[in-house]
Amino acid sequence: MNYTHPPVLVVGAGPAGLVAALTLLQNGIPVRIIERDINHRIGQRGPGIWPRSLELFNFLDVPEVNNLGKSFPLIRSYKLGETEHSHVESMILHTESTPAIPFNVPKMLGQQLLDVILRRHLDKFSCSIDMGTELRSFKQSDEGVTAVLAKKQGDDEILETFDTKWMIGADGGRSIVRKQLGLMFPGETRAGSWIITGDIRLTGPGLDRMYWHKFGDANDKCVSLRPTDEIGEDGWHFLILGRNIDVKNLSDNEELILETISSMCPMKITFNKLVCTSEYRANVRMVNKFSEGRVFLVGDAAHIHSPTGGQGLNSGVQDGFNLCWKLALVEKGLANKSLLETYNEERFPIISEMLEMTSSILTRAMKTGGMDAWRTTLLYMLGIHCRFSSIVLDEFAIPVEGKPINTYRILDEGNLEAGDRAPDAPKLLHLRPGESDLMTLFSLYRPWRHAVIVFAPSPTDATPILAALEPYDKSLLRSAVILPSSARATPVASPADFVLLDQIDHAYSAYLVEATQTKVFVIRPDGVVGAIVHGAEGVKNYFSRIFKDA
């Protein structure tokens, strides 16, 4: 399709909005991004990137997030007034890498640097952000959205009327988009959970930059300092919290912030620069629905919650990814508009459970002052599923009446159903004539296409299934036949895009397939198993739920 005007307006240039925009651009859909602030935001903000988000950044071909992210440092805890730490603990539960889970190590990457990385990828599509441009109002119809924008120019502003077909509100917890949609935002503000956070440059004897240092107790008063070279060689991200900290008076008071840090750190601190600060209260809120007509909400515009568990930024990124592969198909005329209803259908129950989980972690953290509640692979987000979705299809799963949805769960590698995260499998050997390279399944998964993975004892067994793919646009899917390790490693001619030998049985193990079985997996553009079916009819049945006239 040729566009003279961006069909999608993204309001807000944080990670959720930028990932939404990048997903659309990689699908060939132009976007316009506006940001109310004149300058790009600075600061670490939410720095934790969990394994499922690392997988999505891999699918988006943004390897810098994993490559530049740092592992969570161990935490040295000190009692107030003592220079020797009382104990050392890890915030996260460490796991071993497996063939199915290549990104097993959570990373810390400040939001300021993450935004820079994402903007560089947007630059590849000649997409920039209109800074200092605010959404004032909008109206929508069956055909599109008309937005009134205000562009700041010094003390003046210029009003603009902008017509678009779709709008994505990624404009944070005080979202103008959400308010003008008239959506409810029920929830609570947790008492006693105020935090001052920010970035600072300082030095002090005994502040080993290999560790995260925590002075005091959250039940009383506490300061934590986490080293980060993103700010400078003397850079730290700090938190000030506790029931006996007057956070209200600290806010925007640089002198008092420095005094508070100094008074709680037993070593002599030399302050070089207070880079930025922000105030946080544990608001736990969520919209009653994620979209209305042609307007959608992602990230903090749709849900805000406790920072404990570090799920916020990650959930927002996953919102945008879930929405935008679907929006791209609808905008191209390849899918019915009803596909967009599954954005709310799939994300609403997931976020509901996330809010409950992070609130529970906050309650435990405030009671104990420790990090034990963080040490669970539940936070890795690899077990999140949408098995309940109306567009997934599983011909092997046995329905259980009244079974809880339980969307936020710990990954169970011994069970794989449609709606689950698709596992990886490395060291797959090409068996096409003239090819002998190795590849991984994750290299097939991209936000602009489905992947049809046919496990079959021989290429002949896959032939009817591949024939069923002929009517579909080749740019919308990739096909791969995966043969068991017992098959011969000889070149094979096939209509499939790839014929692969699972020489170490990584794929057959991860996807729970027997060597004698023929079993088909359709992987959605967001790396979710869309379908698990027996053969050609199942594939056609699944795609009838996605594509128009399929």
N, C-alpha and C positions, 0 to 999 in steps of 0.2 A: 504494500500500500504506500502511496505517496502522500506525505503530509506537508501542508504549508503552515499549519497551526498545531501546537502541541495539544493532543486530545486529553491529557491528564495534567491537572494542577496539583502539586504536592505542597502542602502548607506546613512548613517546619523543616529545618535542615539538621536535625539530630540524627543519630544512627538509624532509627526506625524509618524516618523519611528518606534518608540517603539509600538505604538498602532497598526500599520500595522502588525508588527511582532507578537504581542500577538494575534491578530485576526487569523492570519494564524496558529499559534501554537495550538490554541484552536480548530482549524479545522483539526488538525493532520498533518499539513504541516510544515516540518522543515525549518528553515531559518538560514542564516548567516547574522550577522549585523556587519558592519565595521564603524568606526568613525575616522576621520582624526586626531582629537586632541588626545594628549597622556593622558590627564586627563579629567575627566568628568567636564562639564561646571558648574560654580557656578553662583548664582545670582537669583533674583526674575524673571527678564525678564517679560514675559506676564503672570501675576498672576490671571487674571479673568477667572473663569470657569462658563459658562452660563448653565441654566437648561437643554437644549437639550444635551449638552456634559455630564452633570451629569447622564442623562438617559443612554447614551452609556456606560459610565464607570460602571453603574449598570448592564447592559447586559453582560459586560465583566467580571463581578464579581470582580470589583475593588472598594469596598465600601470605602476604605481609602480616596479617593478623596473628597467625600462628608463629611465623618466623621471628617477629619482633616482640611478641608477648613474652613476659617473664613468668617463671614458675612462682607459685605462692611461697613466700619465705616462711621459715619457721618463726614462731612468736616467742619472744622472751617476755615473761611476765614478772613485774616487780611490785612489791608492796610499797606503798607510799613512804618516801623518806629513805628507802634502802637502795644502795648502789649495786648490790648483787641480785641478779634475777633469782626468783624463787623456783621457777620451773620453765621448761621449754615445751611448747606444744605445736601441733600442726592444725591449721584451720580446716584442712580438707583431708578426705580419706584417699590415700594413695593407692592406685591400681596399676597393674601391669598392662602394657600394650598387648593387644591380640590382633591376629589378622583381620578380624571383623571390626575392630575398633582402633583405627590408626591414631586418632586424636584422643588419647586417654588422659592427657595432662591438662587440667584447667590452666588458663593463662591470665596474667594481669596486664592489661593494656589500657592506659588512660583514654578517656573519651576524646580528649583534645587530639591525641595522635590518631585514634581510630577515625575521627572525622576527616583528618588530613588525608589518610590513606584512601578513604572512600571518595573524597572529592577528586583525588588524582585519577581514580578509575572513571569517574564521571567525565573528567576532561577528555578521555579517549573518545567519548561520544560527542565532544564539543558542547557539553552540558555544564553550564555554570549556575551559580545560585544568585538570585536577585536579593541582595542584602538590603536591609532597611526598607523592606516592602511588607506591608501589613495587610491582612485580610480584614476588611471592614464589615462586609455583609455579602450575602449571596442568595440567589434564588435558583431553584432547580425545576425542571420540567421533564417530560418523558424523553425529550431529545438531548438535554444537556444541562449545564450549570452556568449561570452568569454571576461572576464575582466582581465585587467592587474592591479595588486595591488602593492602598495609599503608599506612595513612595516618598521617603524622607529625603529632602535636599536642603541641608543646613537647617535653618529655622522654618523652612517652608515644606510643604508636601504637595505632591501631584497626584490627583485621583485618576484612576484608570478603570475602565470597564473591560473585563476579560471574559470571553466566552470559551468554554471548554466542554468536554463531554463527561468527564469524571473528575472528582476531587477526593484527595486523600488528606485527612487531617492528622498530621504528625506534630502538632503544635503544643504538646506537653500537657501537664496536669491542669493548667488554666485555659485549656483549649477554647478558642473562639469558635472553631468549627463545631465542637460538641455543644456549646451553649446555644449557638444559633440553630442547630438541629432540634433543640428542645429535648434532648435525651436526658433521662434521669442519671444521676451519678451518686447513688446511695452508698453509704459506708460510715466510717467513724474516724475520728482523730484520737489516736491512742495517747492517753495522759502519761506524762513522765517520760516521754521518749523523744525529747528534743535533742538534736545533735548539731554542733558546729563542725563543719568539715572544710577542708581547703588544702592548698598547696603552699609550702613554705621552704625557704632555703635557710639551713642552719647547720651548725657543727657543735659537737660536744664530746669530750673524752668518754670512752666507753660505749658510744653509740655505733656499734659495729653495723656496717651497712649490709652485712649478710643476713641480718635479722630484722624482723618487725618487732618493735618495742612497745609494750603496753604497761603503763604505770597506773596503779590503782585498780578500782573495781567499779563496774557499771552500776552496782547497787548503791555506791557512795559517790565517788567522782573518779573520772578516768580520762587519761590522754593516751592516744596511740599514735605512733610515728612509724610509717612504712616507707622504706627507701625507694626512690624512683629516679633513675637517671634521665627520665623524660623531662624533668624540670631542670636538672643540672647535677653536677657531681656532688653537690651538697643538698640535693632536693629530697623533700619528704612530703608524703600525703598525711595529713593529720586528722584526727577525730577528737573532739572534746564532748564528753557526755557524762551522765550520772544524775542520780536523784538530787544530789546536793550541789549541782552546778547551776548557777543562774544564767541559763543560756540566753534568755531574752536580753539581758544587759550586755552579754558578750557580742551579740550580733552587730556587725559593722563597727566594732570598737577595736581597732588594731592594737592599741596599747594594752587593753585588758586581755585580749587573746594572748599576746606575748607574755604578759604577766602570769596568766593561768598556766601556760605551758611551762614556763620557767619554775613556777612554784611547785609543780608536780613532778618535774624531772630532777632527780637528786644531783646530777652532774651540772657543771657550769655550762650553760648554753650560750653560744654566740649566734645571734640572729642576723642573717644577711639580707633577707627580703621576705615579706609576706606577699606571695604572688596573687592569691585569690582566696576568697572565703564564700561559703554559702550556709544557709540555715536550713535544717531539715526537721520536720515533724513527721511522725509515722502516721500518715493518712492511709487508710485502707478503703479504697473506693473502686467501683467498677460500673461501667455503663450498663443499662438494661438491654442494649443491643449494639452491635459493632458497626452498623450501617443503616442508612435511610436513603432509599432511592439510589441516586448516583454518587452518593457521598459516603465515604468510609473513614473509620478511625483506626489508628494503629498506635501502639506504644502507650506512653503516659496519657495521651488524649483519651484513651479507652479504659486504662486501669492504672492505679497507683497503689503502692503498698510499702511494707517495711523493707528497708535495705538488707535486712538479715536474709541470707540465702543467695543474695546477689542475682536474683532472677529477672530484675526489671528490664535492663537494657537487652538482655538475651530474649526475653519474651517479646519485646517490641520488634526486634530484628526478625523473629520468627513469625510475628503477625504480618509484617510487610512481605515476607517471602511467600507465605501461604496465600495471601490475597493476590499478589501481582502476576503470578503465572496464570491464574484464572482470568484476571482482568485483561491480560494480553490476548488470550484466546477469544474472549468476548469482543474486544475492540477490533480484532482482525476479522470478525464475522465467522469464526470457526466454531464457536460455542454459543449456546443460548444464554441469555442474561440470567436465567435461573441458576447457572453454575455459580454465580456470585453469592447466592444465598448460602452456599456451603461455607463461605468464609465465617460468618457468624455461627453457623451450625457446628463447625469444627473448633473454632477458637474459644467460644463462650464457655463451654464446660472445662476446658483446659485451664483457662485463666481463673475461673472460679475456684478450682482446686489449688491453683498456685497461690492465690490469696490466703486460703486457709492454711496452707503449709508454711508460708513465710511468716504469717502472724503467729503460728505455733512456735517457730524458731525464735522469734522476737521475745515471746513470753518466757521461754526457757532461758534465753540469754540474759534477760533482765533479772531473772530469779537467781541464776547461778553465777553470772558474770564470766562463764567459761565459753569455750568454743565447741563443746561436744556436739551440740545440735547441728553444726555445720558438717560434721564428719559422716556424711552419707552420700552414696552415689545417686540418690534421688535428685540431688541438685545438678547432676551432670546432664539431665534432661534427655537422656538417651532412651528412657522408657516411656516418654510421652507418646500417646497414640490417639488415633481417631478411628478406631475400629467400628464405632457407632455411626460413622458418616454414611449418608445416603448414596455417595458416589463410589465407595469402595466395594469390592466384590471378593468374597472368599468362598470357593466351592469345597474347601476342605474343613473349615471351622464348623464346629457343632454348636448351634445356638443354644444358650441356656436362659430359660425364662427367668426374669427377675434378677439376673446377675448384675451387680454394681458396675457402672462404667469404669470407675477408677482410672481416670485418664493420666494422672500423675503418679507413675509407679517406678520402681527400680527395674532396670532392664533385666529381663529373663531371657538369656541366650538359648535356653532350651525350648522356647516357644516363639513362633513367628506367625503372625496373622496379618491379613490385609488391614491397613491402617497403621501398622507399626513402622518404625524407622527401618530403612533398608540397610543391611550390613554391607561392609566392604569385603573384598576378597582379593589378595595380591597374587602375583606370580602366575597369572594366567597366560598360557603360551598360545600365540597366534598359530593357526593351522591353515591360513590362506596361502596359496602358492606365492612364493617370493617374500613371505613375511616370517620372521622368527623372533620378533620382539616379545617382551613380557608386558602385561598391562594389569591394571586393577579395575574392579567393577566401578569404583568411585569415579574413575575417569570417564565413564559413560554418562554419569548423572549430571545434567545441566538444566538450568531453569527455563530453557526454551524448547525442551523436548521430553517426551516419554522415552523410556527404555524398556524394550520387551526382551526379557531374558528367558530363553528356552533351555531348560535342563533336559537332556535327552541321551539315551544310550548310544545313539548313532545319528549322523546328519539326516539320514532318511526319515527317522522318527519325527524330526522337526519340520519336514517339508509341508504338511498340511497347515501348520500354524503359520509358517512364513508366507504361504499363499494367501492366507486371510489378511495379511498386512498390505497386500498390493494396492488396494483402493485408497490407502491413506497417503497424505502428503508426506513425502520422504523427509522434508525438513522438520516434521513434527515428532519424529521418533527414530530411534536407532534399535536395531535388532542384533542379538547375540545368541549363538548356540553354544552351550557349555557342555562339553563332553567329560565323562568321569576319567579319573587317572588310569583306569584299566583300558581305555581306548587307545588305539595306535596313534603315535605322534607323527602322522604323515600328512602332507598338504591335502586340503579338502576344498573342493569347489562348492559354493553354496550361495543362494540368494540372500543370505543373512549378511549384515554389515560386518560381523565378526564371527569367526568360528574359533573357539578357545578350548584348550585342553586344561582342565583343572588338575595340574600335575601333582599337587600336594593336597588335593581335596579341601582346600580352604573354602571354596564357594559351596560345594556340596555340604560341608559341615555347617557353615553359617546359615544356609537357607534350608537346612534340615531335609535334604533330598537324598533318597536312596539311589545307588548307581544304576539300578534297573528301571527307575521311574522316568516318565515324561511328565514334567511339571512346568507350568509357565508362570512367571512373575512379571507384572507390569509395574514399573517404577515411575512414579509421578515426577514432574519437574522439580518438586521440593524434596526429593529423596525419600519419599514415603512410599511404602508398598501399596499401590492402588488396587491391585488384583492378584489373587493366587488361584489359578484355574487349571483345568485338565487339558484344554486344547483350544482349537480355533473358535468354537462357539462362545466359549467363555471370554476370549479376547474381544470378540465383537460385542458381546454383552457389556463388557466394561466400557469400551470406547463409545457405546451408545449413550452412556451416562455423561460423557465429556464433550464429544463433538456433535455438531449439528449434522443431521441427516446421516449419521454413521450406522 
